[in-house]
Amino acid sequence: MVRDGYYYGFALLVAAGLVAWFASPLWALPALLLAAFFFWFFRDPDRVIPNQPGAVVSPGDGKVTAVMPVTENGASRLRISIFLNVFDVHVKPLADCGHHTRDSIPEGQVR
């Protein structure tokens, strides 16, 4: 699990415990559900990476929405766009033989 998931999840569990203690267990239910969501959302499952030369592995779960050549700073590159919905794993592992230079979000769009 990603470290942030522990922070949010345990903080909400403590909040749920306090609400259940001082008010009613029923009022703690939203915080418990939100804590469960954070523990699930920040999961980091083990991946099986193929040990084949030249194998390409997606950096994230989701749906590939576009594969297109682009020119950036005079260099031709291949752009691969992947859409992640709330049910996909949002952890991006990196291969040790490749490199990740940056994430790019066009100005005016939400991250």
C-alpha angles and dihedrals in degrees: 000000000000114000094242090061090062092050095051096036097049093042089055092047090054090047090049090050092051093047091048091049097047101032122010136308088241091063089053093059096089091052091047092051091048091049090052089050092053093048089051097042095052095048118137109199122194112260129212107224116196114243095218124124111251094014113152118212124189114245091221145017117258140073124315103233101176141011112185141147115250134181116227123176089346094305124112113233138172114242118205116187119199123190115212119197123198092269095057125090108259098199113112113207118197126217117234093226095052133049137226112214102183148321113251125207117177114239113270096025125111119247 
